[in-house]
Amino acid sequence: MEIAVKDNLVYQLECEINNRKQLLLQNFELLKKNQMENGMLGEVYDEYQSYYNYIIKMNEDKKILLENLNKYLDELILGNQLTEEEIMSNKIQQKQILSQLDNIRDELNQIVGKVE
């Protein structure tokens, strides 16, 4: 029962994080439009731009690390030095990594597509 409560809490937190990301993207787009009309918004716009550059860089770094980890697991599997159980475990880990990579790519596409 306790695991279900924790899972529900994690799900709620993930939803809240996604909602806040969406709100930040919307605010950034609005700020981008309004800064041309109001020069005083330039500094705030620059801060948002720095934040998004940071988020994009962080996600790109995660993507590279996951791709390298996936490549390493491929090399382990192809090296024929693992037991069947280890191979199956590595394949399960690879599926999880590929799923995380898809999520990161989606998030990057969403951020870059909305900001540009």
Biopython code that builds the backbone (N, CA, C, O; Angstrom):
import numpy as np
from Bio.PDB.StructureBuilder import StructureBuilder

atoms = [
    (1, "MET", "N", (0.823, -1.189, 0.000)),
    (1, "MET", "CA", (0.000, 0.000, 0.000)),
    (1, "MET", "C", (0.867, 1.253, 0.000)),
    (1, "MET", "O", (0.549, 2.234, -0.672)),
    (2, "GLU", "N", (1.955, 1.220, 0.749)),
    (2, "GLU", "CA", (2.837, 2.370, 0.855)),
    (2, "GLU", "C", (3.487, 2.700, -0.488)),
    (2, "GLU", "O", (3.704, 3.869, -0.805)),
    (3, "ILE", "N", (3.795, 1.677, -1.267)),
    (3, "ILE", "CA", (4.400, 1.879, -2.583)),
    (3, "ILE", "C", (3.431, 2.611, -3.500)),
    (3, "ILE", "O", (3.840, 3.500, -4.247)),
    (4, "ALA", "N", (2.163, 2.252, -3.454)),
    (4, "ALA", "CA", (1.163, 2.920, -4.288)),
    (4, "ALA", "C", (1.047, 4.396, -3.933)),
    (4, "ALA", "O", (0.902, 5.239, -4.818)),
    (5, "VAL", "N", (1.109, 4.708, -2.658)),
    (5, "VAL", "CA", (1.034, 6.105, -2.213)),
    (5, "VAL", "C", (2.253, 6.873, -2.736)),
    (5, "VAL", "O", (2.120, 8.000, -3.213)),
    (6, "LYS", "N", (3.429, 6.266, -2.646)),
    (6, "LYS", "CA", (4.647, 6.912, -3.141)),
    (6, "LYS", "C", (4.591, 7.087, -4.656)),
    (6, "LYS", "O", (4.977, 8.134, -5.175)),
    (7, "ASP", "N", (4.113, 6.066, -5.366)),
    (7, "ASP", "CA", (3.981, 6.164, -6.814)),
    (7, "ASP", "C", (3.028, 7.289, -7.198)),
    (7, "ASP", "O", (3.282, 8.036, -8.144)),
    (8, "ASN", "N", (1.936, 7.402, -6.460)),
    (8, "ASN", "CA", (0.967, 8.470, -6.733)),
    (8, "ASN", "C", (1.589, 9.838, -6.482)),
    (8, "ASN", "O", (1.362, 10.774, -7.248)),
    (9, "LEU", "N", (2.364, 9.956, -5.426)),
    (9, "LEU", "CA", (3.032, 11.212, -5.114)),
    (9, "LEU", "C", (4.048, 11.572, -6.206)),
    (9, "LEU", "O", (4.128, 12.726, -6.626)),
    (10, "VAL", "N", (4.811, 10.592, -6.657)),
    (10, "VAL", "CA", (5.778, 10.817, -7.733)),
    (10, "VAL", "C", (5.054, 11.271, -8.997)),
    (10, "VAL", "O", (5.501, 12.198, -9.674)),
    (11, "TYR", "N", (3.951, 10.628, -9.312)),
    (11, "TYR", "CA", (3.168, 10.998, -10.495)),
    (11, "TYR", "C", (2.662, 12.436, -10.377)),
    (11, "TYR", "O", (2.729, 13.199, -11.341)),
    (12, "GLN", "N", (2.158, 12.805, -9.201)),
    (12, "GLN", "CA", (1.660, 14.163, -8.987)),
    (12, "GLN", "C", (2.783, 15.189, -9.125)),
    (12, "GLN", "O", (2.589, 16.258, -9.705)),
    (13, "LEU", "N", (3.948, 14.861, -8.593)),
    (13, "LEU", "CA", (5.088, 15.766, -8.715)),
    (13, "LEU", "C", (5.531, 15.920, -10.168)),
    (13, "LEU", "O", (5.848, 17.026, -10.605)),
    (14, "GLU", "N", (5.554, 14.827, -10.911)),
    (14, "GLU", "CA", (5.916, 14.891, -12.330)),
    (14, "GLU", "C", (4.917, 15.751, -13.100)),
    (14, "GLU", "O", (5.312, 16.537, -13.961)),
    (15, "CYS", "N", (3.635, 15.607, -12.799)),
    (15, "CYS", "CA", (2.611, 16.432, -13.446)),
    (15, "CYS", "C", (2.816, 17.905, -13.122)),
    (15, "CYS", "O", (2.711, 18.758, -14.004)),
    (16, "GLU", "N", (3.104, 18.202, -11.877)),
    (16, "GLU", "CA", (3.326, 19.593, -11.467)),
    (16, "GLU", "C", (4.557, 20.174, -12.150)),
    (16, "GLU", "O", (4.544, 21.328, -12.577)),
    (17, "ILE", "N", (5.616, 19.385, -12.255)),
    (17, "ILE", "CA", (6.831, 19.842, -12.936)),
    (17, "ILE", "C", (6.523, 20.136, -14.399)),
    (17, "ILE", "O", (6.945, 21.165, -14.926)),
    (18, "ASN", "N", (5.796, 19.246, -15.054)),
    (18, "ASN", "CA", (5.435, 19.461, -16.457)),
    (18, "ASN", "C", (4.554, 20.684, -16.624)),
    (18, "ASN", "O", (4.723, 21.443, -17.579)),
    (19, "ASN", "N", (3.608, 20.888, -15.701)),
    (19, "ASN", "CA", (2.748, 22.068, -15.772)),
    (19, "ASN", "C", (3.564, 23.354, -15.637)),
    (19, "ASN", "O", (3.323, 24.333, -16.343)),
    (20, "ARG", "N", (4.520, 23.335, -14.728)),
    (20, "ARG", "CA", (5.357, 24.529, -14.532)),
    (20, "ARG", "C", (6.273, 24.773, -15.726)),
    (20, "ARG", "O", (6.535, 25.923, -16.079)),
    (21, "LYS", "N", (6.754, 23.716, -16.341)),
    (21, "LYS", "CA", (7.566, 23.877, -17.546)),
    (21, "LYS", "C", (6.735, 24.517, -18.647)),
    (21, "LYS", "O", (7.199, 25.418, -19.345)),
    (22, "GLN", "N", (5.503, 24.045, -18.794)),
    (22, "GLN", "CA", (4.615, 24.617, -19.806)),
    (22, "GLN", "C", (4.343, 26.094, -19.522)),
    (22, "GLN", "O", (4.350, 26.921, -20.434)),
    (23, "LEU", "N", (4.107, 26.410, -18.269)),
    (23, "LEU", "CA", (3.857, 27.795, -17.880)),
    (23, "LEU", "C", (5.076, 28.666, -18.178)),
    (23, "LEU", "O", (4.933, 29.779, -18.684)),
    (24, "LEU", "N", (6.276, 28.163, -17.867)),
    (24, "LEU", "CA", (7.490, 28.909, -18.168)),
    (24, "LEU", "C", (7.666, 29.127, -19.663)),
    (24, "LEU", "O", (8.063, 30.211, -20.090)),
    (25, "LEU", "N", (7.375, 28.109, -20.457)),
    (25, "LEU", "CA", (7.461, 28.260, -21.908)),
    (25, "LEU", "C", (6.478, 29.308, -22.413)),
    (25, "LEU", "O", (6.828, 30.134, -23.256)),
    (26, "GLN", "N", (5.261, 29.279, -21.906)),
    (26, "GLN", "CA", (4.258, 30.260, -22.315)),
    (26, "GLN", "C", (4.687, 31.670, -21.912)),
    (26, "GLN", "O", (4.584, 32.608, -22.702)),
    (27, "ASN", "N", (5.168, 31.812, -20.680)),
    (27, "ASN", "CA", (5.634, 33.121, -20.220)),
    (27, "ASN", "C", (6.809, 33.612, -21.048)),
    (27, "ASN", "O", (6.907, 34.800, -21.353)),
    (28, "PHE", "N", (7.694, 32.705, -21.409)),
    (28, "PHE", "CA", (8.850, 33.078, -22.211)),
    (28, "PHE", "C", (8.420, 33.571, -23.587)),
    (28, "PHE", "O", (8.944, 34.567, -24.086)),
    (29, "GLU", "N", (7.469, 32.875, -24.197)),
    (29, "GLU", "CA", (6.970, 33.296, -25.502)),
    (29, "GLU", "C", (6.300, 34.664, -25.418)),
    (29, "GLU", "O", (6.506, 35.516, -26.282)),
    (30, "LEU", "N", (5.507, 34.870, -24.387)),
    (30, "LEU", "CA", (4.843, 36.157, -24.182)),
    (30, "LEU", "C", (5.868, 37.260, -23.939)),
    (30, "LEU", "O", (5.752, 38.360, -24.480)),
    (31, "LEU", "N", (6.854, 36.959, -23.134)),
    (31, "LEU", "CA", (7.909, 37.919, -22.846)),
    (31, "LEU", "C", (8.690, 38.266, -24.104)),
    (31, "LEU", "O", (9.058, 39.422, -24.316)),
    (32, "LYS", "N", (8.937, 37.282, -24.922)),
    (32, "LYS", "CA", (9.671, 37.493, -26.167)),
    (32, "LYS", "C", (8.926, 38.479, -27.062)),
    (32, "LYS", "O", (9.543, 39.344, -27.684)),
    (33, "LYS", "N", (7.609, 38.353, -27.128)),
    (33, "LYS", "CA", (6.798, 39.265, -27.937)),
    (33, "LYS", "C", (6.763, 40.663, -27.323)),
    (33, "LYS", "O", (6.887, 41.662, -28.032)),
    (34, "ASN", "N", (6.593, 40.729, -26.009)),
    (34, "ASN", "CA", (6.418, 42.012, -25.336)),
    (34, "ASN", "C", (7.706, 42.790, -25.133)),
    (34, "ASN", "O", (7.655, 44.007, -24.954)),
    (35, "GLN", "N", (8.839, 42.146, -25.152)),
    (35, "GLN", "CA", (10.089, 42.854, -24.925)),
    (35, "GLN", "C", (10.391, 43.832, -26.048)),
    (35, "GLN", "O", (11.083, 44.827, -25.833)),
    (36, "MET", "N", (9.884, 43.562, -27.235)),
    (36, "MET", "CA", (10.104, 44.473, -28.351)),
    (36, "MET", "C", (9.335, 45.780, -28.142)),
    (36, "MET", "O", (9.764, 46.846, -28.586)),
    (37, "GLU", "N", (8.208, 45.680, -27.470)),
    (37, "GLU", "CA", (7.403, 46.871, -27.202)),
    (37, "GLU", "C", (7.878, 47.602, -25.959)),
    (37, "GLU", "O", (7.708, 48.817, -25.856)),
    (38, "ASN", "N", (8.463, 46.892, -25.024)),
    (38, "ASN", "CA", (8.887, 47.484, -23.760)),
    (38, "ASN", "C", (10.345, 47.104, -23.529)),
    (38, "ASN", "O", (10.650, 45.968, -23.169)),
    (39, "GLY", "N", (11.226, 48.048, -23.736)),
    (39, "GLY", "CA", (12.659, 47.805, -23.617)),
    (39, "GLY", "C", (13.100, 47.378, -22.231)),
    (39, "GLY", "O", (14.162, 46.773, -22.086)),
    (40, "MET", "N", (12.315, 47.676, -21.215)),
    (40, "MET", "CA", (12.691, 47.333, -19.850)),
    (40, "MET", "C", (12.573, 45.828, -19.587)),
    (40, "MET", "O", (13.102, 45.329, -18.593)),
    (41, "LEU", "N", (11.903, 45.129, -20.446)),
    (41, "LEU", "CA", (11.751, 43.686, -20.270)),
    (41, "LEU", "C", (12.956, 42.909, -20.801)),
    (41, "LEU", "O", (13.034, 41.690, -20.649)),
    (42, "GLY", "N", (13.876, 43.612, -21.414)),
    (42, "GLY", "CA", (15.040, 42.962, -22.016)),
    (42, "GLY", "C", (15.849, 42.141, -21.028)),
    (42, "GLY", "O", (16.289, 41.036, -21.346)),
    (43, "GLU", "N", (16.047, 42.676, -19.832)),
    (43, "GLU", "CA", (16.841, 41.964, -18.825)),
    (43, "GLU", "C", (16.132, 40.683, -18.370)),
    (43, "GLU", "O", (16.762, 39.638, -18.209)),
    (44, "VAL", "N", (14.831, 40.781, -18.169)),
    (44, "VAL", "CA", (14.060, 39.599, -17.772)),
    (44, "VAL", "C", (14.102, 38.560, -18.893)),
    (44, "VAL", "O", (14.254, 37.365, -18.640)),
    (45, "TYR", "N", (13.966, 39.029, -20.129)),
    (45, "TYR", "CA", (14.033, 38.132, -21.280)),
    (45, "TYR", "C", (15.387, 37.420, -21.322)),
    (45, "TYR", "O", (15.458, 36.219, -21.580)),
    (46, "ASP", "N", (16.451, 38.169, -21.066)),
    (46, "ASP", "CA", (17.790, 37.569, -21.073)),
    (46, "ASP", "C", (17.922, 36.477, -20.010)),
    (46, "ASP", "O", (18.566, 35.453, -20.240)),
    (47, "GLU", "N", (17.309, 36.701, -18.846)),
    (47, "GLU", "CA", (17.347, 35.692, -17.788)),
    (47, "GLU", "C", (16.591, 34.439, -18.211)),
    (47, "GLU", "O", (17.063, 33.324, -17.987)),
    (48, "TYR", "N", (15.414, 34.614, -18.822)),
    (48, "TYR", "CA", (14.674, 33.465, -19.327)),
    (48, "TYR", "C", (15.489, 32.739, -20.393)),
    (48, "TYR", "O", (15.543, 31.510, -20.408)),
    (49, "GLN", "N", (16.114, 33.492, -21.272)),
    (49, "GLN", "CA", (16.920, 32.893, -22.343)),
    (49, "GLN", "C", (18.070, 32.086, -21.756)),
    (49, "GLN", "O", (18.364, 30.989, -22.231)),
    (50, "SER", "N", (18.720, 32.618, -20.729)),
    (50, "SER", "CA", (19.807, 31.890, -20.077)),
    (50, "SER", "C", (19.298, 30.600, -19.447)),
    (50, "SER", "O", (19.949, 29.558, -19.530)),
    (51, "TYR", "N", (18.133, 30.678, -18.819)),
    (51, "TYR", "CA", (17.544, 29.495, -18.199)),
    (51, "TYR", "C", (17.259, 28.421, -19.250)),
    (51, "TYR", "O", (17.572, 27.249, -19.040)),
    (52, "TYR", "N", (16.670, 28.813, -20.370)),
    (52, "TYR", "CA", (16.357, 27.833, -21.398)),
    (52, "TYR", "C", (17.607, 27.277, -22.052)),
    (52, "TYR", "O", (17.648, 26.100, -22.410)),
    (53, "ASN", "N", (18.618, 28.102, -22.210)),
    (53, "ASN", "CA", (19.878, 27.580, -22.737)),
    (53, "ASN", "C", (20.462, 26.541, -21.779)),
    (53, "ASN", "O", (21.005, 25.523, -22.207)),
    (54, "TYR", "N", (20.344, 26.813, -20.486)),
    (54, "TYR", "CA", (20.814, 25.869, -19.474)),
    (54, "TYR", "C", (20.023, 24.559, -19.541)),
    (54, "TYR", "O", (20.611, 23.479, -19.512)),
    (55, "ILE", "N", (18.708, 24.651, -19.629)),
    (55, "ILE", "CA", (17.849, 23.455, -19.698)),
    (55, "ILE", "C", (18.174, 22.644, -20.953)),
    (55, "ILE", "O", (18.273, 21.418, -20.898)),
    (56, "ILE", "N", (18.337, 23.320, -22.061)),
    (56, "ILE", "CA", (18.665, 22.627, -23.317)),
    (56, "ILE", "C", (20.017, 21.934, -23.190)),
    (56, "ILE", "O", (20.159, 20.778, -23.587)),
    (57, "LYS", "N", (21.010, 22.627, -22.642)),
    (57, "LYS", "CA", (22.341, 22.033, -22.476)),
    (57, "LYS", "C", (22.296, 20.826, -21.545)),
    (57, "LYS", "O", (22.921, 19.799, -21.810)),
    (58, "MET", "N", (21.552, 20.962, -20.457)),
    (58, "MET", "CA", (21.438, 19.865, -19.501)),
    (58, "MET", "C", (20.797, 18.639, -20.164)),
    (58, "MET", "O", (21.266, 17.517, -19.974)),
    (59, "ASN", "N", (19.738, 18.849, -20.933)),
    (59, "ASN", "CA", (19.081, 17.731, -21.613)),
    (59, "ASN", "C", (19.966, 17.130, -22.695)),
    (59, "ASN", "O", (19.973, 15.913, -22.882)),
    (60, "GLU", "N", (20.706, 17.960, -23.403)),
    (60, "GLU", "CA", (21.624, 17.429, -24.415)),
    (60, "GLU", "C", (22.725, 16.597, -23.763)),
    (60, "GLU", "O", (23.125, 15.561, -24.295)),
    (61, "ASP", "N", (23.210, 17.051, -22.615)),
    (61, "ASP", "CA", (24.227, 16.277, -21.884)),
    (61, "ASP", "C", (23.666, 14.935, -21.424)),
    (61, "ASP", "O", (24.335, 13.907, -21.531)),
    (62, "LYS", "N", (22.429, 14.948, -20.910)),
    (62, "LYS", "CA", (21.789, 13.687, -20.494)),
    (62, "LYS", "C", (21.637, 12.758, -21.685)),
    (62, "LYS", "O", (21.863, 11.553, -21.579)),
    (63, "LYS", "N", (21.254, 13.321, -22.811)),
    (63, "LYS", "CA", (21.068, 12.523, -24.025)),
    (63, "LYS", "C", (22.381, 11.853, -24.421)),
    (63, "LYS", "O", (22.397, 10.664, -24.741)),
    (64, "ILE", "N", (23.466, 12.596, -24.402)),
    (64, "ILE", "CA", (24.781, 12.045, -24.759)),
    (64, "ILE", "C", (25.186, 10.944, -23.784)),
    (64, "ILE", "O", (25.678, 9.896, -24.202)),
    (65, "LEU", "N", (24.984, 11.175, -22.493)),
    (65, "LEU", "CA", (25.335, 10.156, -21.496)),
    (65, "LEU", "C", (24.522, 8.882, -21.685)),
    (65, "LEU", "O", (25.069, 7.783, -21.604)),
    (66, "LEU", "N", (23.231, 9.017, -21.935)),
    (66, "LEU", "CA", (22.389, 7.832, -22.145)),
    (66, "LEU", "C", (22.772, 7.100, -23.418)),
    (66, "LEU", "O", (22.775, 5.870, -23.451)),
    (67, "GLU", "N", (23.098, 7.851, -24.471)),
    (67, "GLU", "CA", (23.534, 7.209, -25.723)),
    (67, "GLU", "C", (24.835, 6.443, -25.502)),
    (67, "GLU", "O", (25.001, 5.336, -26.016)),
    (68, "ASN", "N", (25.759, 7.029, -24.740)),
    (68, "ASN", "CA", (27.022, 6.336, -24.445)),
    (68, "ASN", "C", (26.791, 5.095, -23.594)),
    (68, "ASN", "O", (27.421, 4.060, -23.815)),
    (69, "LEU", "N", (25.903, 5.194, -22.637)),
    (69, "LEU", "CA", (25.574, 4.042, -21.800)),
    (69, "LEU", "C", (24.941, 2.930, -22.639)),
    (69, "LEU", "O", (25.265, 1.755, -22.468)),
    (70, "ASN", "N", (24.057, 3.303, -23.527)),
    (70, "ASN", "CA", (23.420, 2.321, -24.414)),
    (70, "ASN", "C", (24.469, 1.643, -25.310)),
    (70, "ASN", "O", (24.425, 0.431, -25.521)),
    (71, "LYS", "N", (25.396, 2.428, -25.823)),
    (71, "LYS", "CA", (26.466, 1.879, -26.662)),
    (71, "LYS", "C", (27.335, 0.907, -25.854)),
    (71, "LYS", "O", (27.720, -0.151, -26.350)),
    (72, "TYR", "N", (27.634, 1.275, -24.620)),
    (72, "TYR", "CA", (28.428, 0.414, -23.748)),
    (72, "TYR", "C", (27.713, -0.917, -23.498)),
    (72, "TYR", "O", (28.340, -1.975, -23.540)),
    (73, "LEU", "N", (26.409, -0.865, -23.239)),
    (73, "LEU", "CA", (25.648, -2.095, -23.020)),
    (73, "LEU", "C", (25.634, -2.955, -24.280)),
    (73, "LEU", "O", (25.710, -4.180, -24.195)),
    (74, "ASP", "N", (25.536, -2.319, -25.452)),
    (74, "ASP", "CA", (25.619, -3.065, -26.712)),
    (74, "ASP", "C", (26.949, -3.799, -26.817)),
    (74, "ASP", "O", (26.993, -4.970, -27.192)),
    (75, "GLU", "N", (28.029, -3.102, -26.485)),
    (75, "GLU", "CA", (29.358, -3.716, -26.557)),
    (75, "GLU", "C", (29.485, -4.885, -25.588)),
    (75, "GLU", "O", (30.106, -5.899, -25.908)),
    (76, "LEU", "N", (28.894, -4.741, -24.400)),
    (76, "LEU", "CA", (28.918, -5.842, -23.432)),
    (76, "LEU", "C", (28.176, -7.058, -23.971)),
    (76, "LEU", "O", (28.653, -8.188, -23.862)),
    (77, "ILE", "N", (27.013, -6.817, -24.549)),
    (77, "ILE", "CA", (26.190, -7.917, -25.069)),
    (77, "ILE", "C", (26.903, -8.613, -26.228)),
    (77, "ILE", "O", (26.920, -9.840, -26.314)),
    (78, "LEU", "N", (27.488, -7.812, -27.115)),
    (78, "LEU", "CA", (28.154, -8.390, -28.281)),
    (78, "LEU", "C", (29.489, -9.045, -27.931)),
    (78, "LEU", "O", (30.013, -9.835, -28.717)),
    (79, "GLY", "N", (30.039, -8.731, -26.772)),
    (79, "GLY", "CA", (31.334, -9.283, -26.368)),
    (79, "GLY", "C", (31.292, -10.744, -25.976)),
    (79, "GLY", "O", (32.337, -11.355, -25.752)),
    (80, "ASN", "N", (30.108, -11.312, -25.889)),
    (80, "ASN", "CA", (29.935, -12.728, -25.565)),
    (80, "ASN", "C", (30.608, -13.158, -24.264)),
    (80, "ASN", "O", (31.005, -14.316, -24.132)),
    (81, "GLN", "N", (30.740, -12.260, -23.319)),
    (81, "GLN", "CA", (31.356, -12.621, -22.045)),
    (81, "GLN", "C", (30.335, -12.590, -20.914)),
    (81, "GLN", "O", (30.698, -12.633, -19.738)),
    (82, "LEU", "N", (29.058, -12.516, -21.275)),
    (82, "LEU", "CA", (28.004, -12.428, -20.271)),
    (82, "LEU", "C", (27.162, -13.689, -20.264)),
    (82, "LEU", "O", (27.057, -14.397, -21.266)),
    (83, "THR", "N", (26.573, -13.950, -19.128)),
    (83, "THR", "CA", (25.632, -15.064, -19.044)),
    (83, "THR", "C", (24.311, -14.626, -19.675)),
    (83, "THR", "O", (24.092, -13.439, -19.919)),
    (84, "GLU", "N", (23.442, -15.590, -19.934)),
    (84, "GLU", "CA", (22.130, -15.276, -20.505)),
    (84, "GLU", "C", (21.351, -14.330, -19.601)),
    (84, "GLU", "O", (20.655, -13.431, -20.075)),
    (85, "GLU", "N", (21.475, -14.542, -18.302)),
    (85, "GLU", "CA", (20.770, -13.684, -17.342)),
    (85, "GLU", "C", (21.290, -12.247, -17.412)),
    (85, "GLU", "O", (20.507, -11.298, -17.363)),
    (86, "GLU", "N", (22.594, -12.090, -17.525)),
    (86, "GLU", "CA", (23.185, -10.751, -17.634)),
    (86, "GLU", "C", (22.786, -10.074, -18.949)),
    (86, "GLU", "O", (22.543, -8.868, -18.993)),
    (87, "ILE", "N", (22.725, -10.858, -19.999)),
    (87, "ILE", "CA", (22.313, -10.311, -21.295)),
    (87, "ILE", "C", (20.872, -9.817, -21.222)),
    (87, "ILE", "O", (20.562, -8.724, -21.694)),
    (88, "MET", "N", (19.996, -10.622, -20.631)),
    (88, "MET", "CA", (18.594, -10.218, -20.496)),
    (88, "MET", "C", (18.472, -8.958, -19.641)),
    (88, "MET", "O", (17.694, -8.057, -19.956)),
    (89, "SER", "N", (19.238, -8.903, -18.569)),
    (89, "SER", "CA", (19.230, -7.726, -17.694)),
    (89, "SER", "C", (19.698, -6.487, -18.455)),
    (89, "SER", "O", (19.112, -5.413, -18.315)),
    (90, "ASN", "N", (20.745, -6.630, -19.256)),
    (90, "ASN", "CA", (21.255, -5.507, -20.049)),
    (90, "ASN", "C", (20.237, -5.055, -21.089)),
    (90, "ASN", "O", (20.095, -3.859, -21.346)),
    (91, "LYS", "N", (19.538, -6.001, -21.679)),
    (91, "LYS", "CA", (18.527, -5.637, -22.679)),
    (91, "LYS", "C", (17.370, -4.878, -22.030)),
    (91, "LYS", "O", (16.825, -3.947, -22.623)),
    (92, "ILE", "N", (17.000, -5.273, -20.823)),
    (92, "ILE", "CA", (15.950, -4.545, -20.097)),
    (92, "ILE", "C", (16.433, -3.126, -19.789)),
    (92, "ILE", "O", (15.681, -2.163, -19.935)),
    (93, "GLN", "N", (17.683, -3.006, -19.366)),
    (93, "GLN", "CA", (18.242, -1.681, -19.080)),
    (93, "GLN", "C", (18.293, -0.827, -20.344)),
    (93, "GLN", "O", (18.052, 0.379, -20.298)),
    (94, "GLN", "N", (18.606, -1.461, -21.469)),
    (94, "GLN", "CA", (18.646, -0.723, -22.721)),
    (94, "GLN", "C", (17.263, -0.195, -23.092)),
    (94, "GLN", "O", (17.145, 0.927, -23.585)),
    (95, "LYS", "N", (16.230, -0.975, -22.866)),
    (95, "LYS", "CA", (14.875, -0.505, -23.150)),
    (95, "LYS", "C", (14.539, 0.713, -22.296)),
    (95, "LYS", "O", (13.925, 1.668, -22.771)),
    (96, "GLN", "N", (14.949, 0.668, -21.031)),
    (96, "GLN", "CA", (14.710, 1.810, -20.147)),
    (96, "GLN", "C", (15.490, 3.032, -20.615)),
    (96, "GLN", "O", (14.976, 4.150, -20.586)),
    (97, "ILE", "N", (16.709, 2.824, -21.039)),
    (97, "ILE", "CA", (17.538, 3.930, -21.532)),
    (97, "ILE", "C", (16.927, 4.532, -22.784)),
    (97, "ILE", "O", (16.857, 5.754, -22.919)),
    (98, "LEU", "N", (16.487, 3.686, -23.697)),
    (98, "LEU", "CA", (15.879, 4.188, -24.927)),
    (98, "LEU", "C", (14.590, 4.950, -24.643)),
    (98, "LEU", "O", (14.287, 5.932, -25.321)),
    (99, "SER", "N", (13.848, 4.512, -23.666)),
    (99, "SER", "CA", (12.640, 5.227, -23.271)),
    (99, "SER", "C", (12.995, 6.603, -22.710)),
    (99, "SER", "O", (12.345, 7.597, -23.034)),
    (100, "GLN", "N", (14.016, 6.656, -21.878)),
    (100, "GLN", "CA", (14.460, 7.938, -21.330)),
    (100, "GLN", "C", (14.978, 8.853, -22.441)),
    (100, "GLN", "O", (14.743, 10.061, -22.417)),
    (101, "LEU", "N", (15.681, 8.275, -23.409)),
    (101, "LEU", "CA", (16.169, 9.060, -24.545)),
    (101, "LEU", "C", (15.005, 9.666, -25.324)),
    (101, "LEU", "O", (15.054, 10.833, -25.711)),
    (102, "ASP", "N", (13.971, 8.882, -25.551)),
    (102, "ASP", "CA", (12.789, 9.403, -26.241)),
    (102, "ASP", "C", (12.168, 10.560, -25.475)),
    (102, "ASP", "O", (11.776, 11.564, -26.068)),
    (103, "ASN", "N", (12.080, 10.420, -24.155)),
    (103, "ASN", "CA", (11.519, 11.495, -23.331)),
    (103, "ASN", "C", (12.364, 12.760, -23.425)),
    (103, "ASN", "O", (11.826, 13.862, -23.534)),
    (104, "ILE", "N", (13.668, 12.605, -23.382)),
    (104, "ILE", "CA", (14.561, 13.761, -23.466)),
    (104, "ILE", "C", (14.448, 14.417, -24.836)),
    (104, "ILE", "O", (14.389, 15.643, -24.932)),
    (105, "ARG", "N", (14.417, 13.619, -25.891)),
    (105, "ARG", "CA", (14.266, 14.179, -27.242)),
    (105, "ARG", "C", (12.949, 14.932, -27.379)),
    (105, "ARG", "O", (12.907, 16.016, -27.962)),
    (106, "ASP", "N", (11.876, 14.359, -26.844)),
    (106, "ASP", "CA", (10.577, 15.033, -26.884)),
    (106, "ASP", "C", (10.624, 16.359, -26.145)),
    (106, "ASP", "O", (10.110, 17.368, -26.628)),
    (107, "GLU", "N", (11.240, 16.351, -24.975)),
    (107, "GLU", "CA", (11.331, 17.582, -24.186)),
    (107, "GLU", "C", (12.172, 18.632, -24.912)),
    (107, "GLU", "O", (11.806, 19.807, -24.950)),
    (108, "LEU", "N", (13.294, 18.211, -25.485)),
    (108, "LEU", "CA", (14.120, 19.142, -26.244)),
    (108, "LEU", "C", (13.361, 19.717, -27.431)),
    (108, "LEU", "O", (13.409, 20.921, -27.684)),
    (109, "ASN", "N", (12.661, 18.853, -28.155)),
    (109, "ASN", "CA", (11.891, 19.337, -29.303)),
    (109, "ASN", "C", (10.815, 20.316, -28.859)),
    (109, "ASN", "O", (10.563, 21.314, -29.535)),
    (110, "GLN", "N", (10.189, 20.040, -27.742)),
    (110, "GLN", "CA", (9.153, 20.916, -27.228)),
    (110, "GLN", "C", (9.741, 22.270, -26.832)),
    (110, "GLN", "O", (9.184, 23.311, -27.179)),
    (111, "ILE", "N", (10.851, 22.263, -26.115)),
    (111, "ILE", "CA", (11.468, 23.514, -25.674)),
    (111, "ILE", "C", (11.983, 24.309, -26.858)),
    (111, "ILE", "O", (11.688, 25.496, -26.993)),
    (112, "VAL", "N", (12.751, 23.656, -27.712)),
    (112, "VAL", "CA", (13.355, 24.355, -28.848)),
    (112, "VAL", "C", (12.274, 24.829, -29.814)),
    (112, "VAL", "O", (12.358, 25.937, -30.343)),
    (113, "GLY", "N", (11.272, 24.008, -30.046)),
    (113, "GLY", "CA", (10.213, 24.390, -30.967)),
    (113, "GLY", "C", (9.415, 25.580, -30.493)),
    (113, "GLY", "O", (9.026, 26.420, -31.304)),
    (114, "LYS", "N", (9.158, 25.676, -29.187)),
    (114, "LYS", "CA", (8.363, 26.774, -28.661)),
    (114, "LYS", "C", (9.175, 28.056, -28.497)),
    (114, "LYS", "O", (8.644, 29.158, -28.636)),
    (115, "VAL", "N", (10.465, 27.907, -28.200)),
    (115, "VAL", "CA", (11.275, 29.087, -27.920)),
    (115, "VAL", "C", (11.684, 29.785, -29.200)),
    (115, "VAL", "O", (11.697, 31.015, -29.252)),
    (116, "GLU", "N", (12.016, 29.032, -30.228)),
    (116, "GLU", "CA", (12.531, 29.635, -31.451)),
    (116, "GLU", "C", (11.467, 30.278, -32.248)),
    (116, "GLU", "O", (11.743, 30.833, -33.312)),
]
sb = StructureBuilder()
sb.init_structure("model")
sb.init_model(0)
sb.init_chain("A")
sb.init_seg("    ")
for serial, (resi, resn, name, xyz) in enumerate(atoms, 1):
    if name == "N":
        sb.init_residue(resn, " ", resi, " ")
    sb.init_atom(name, np.array(xyz, "f"), 0.0, 1.0, " ", f" {name:<3s}", serial, name[0])
structure = sb.get_structure()
